[in-house]
Amino acid sequence: MAPTVFTIGYERRSPDELVHELTDAGVTLLADVRELPLSRRRGFSKTALAATLGKGGIEYVHERALGNPKPYRDAWKAGDAAAGRAGYRAHLAGPSSEAVDALARRVAEGGVCLLCVEHAAADCHRTLLAAALGERIGGLRARHL
């Protein structure tokens, strides 16, 4: 059976809801792919999130190199999604290529979920990252929680 990478946005969830959903999906490692693991929402900044996940038996890792750099986020937010996507794809193929390779090795083992804020996966760079991982892992399936 082909490996699966999960993705999730925390925008409409509480920390406890997030852990419950990840646990139900069989996630054992949450890869935080925000460039800056900070949040105005209580419980979703790096330290608090890692502690909550740990209580639920889920490992946390911040993958800063796989975050979407500000210029590409800004293009996306300004309505130029094509430029934002193209910039992020170039980022993954260039400076972050080794980080994608390393995460792909872990994804192939199973139980990995990519985290960002946006609820809708289509509006988030984590979908592009899942596609880049799929290029490295034949038959990889992405499942958006």
Number of C-alpha atoms within 10 A of each C-alpha: 5 11 18 21 25 26 25 26 19 18 13 11 14 14 17 14 12 20 22 14 14 24 16 9 15 15 19 19 21 24 22 26 23 22 16 16 18 15 11 7 11 11 17 21 14 17 12 14 20 20 15 19 22 15 10 15 14 21 17 20 14 19 20 17 18 25 23 26 17 13 13 22 20 15 16 19 12 10 10 13 16 12 16 23 20 13 19 24 19 13 18 23 13 10 12 17 16 14 14 21 16 11 17 22 13 14 24 19 11 18 20 26 28 24 20 23 20 16 17 14 18 11 14 21 24 28 20 18 21 24 17 18 24 20 12 15 18 11 12 20 16 17 15 18 16
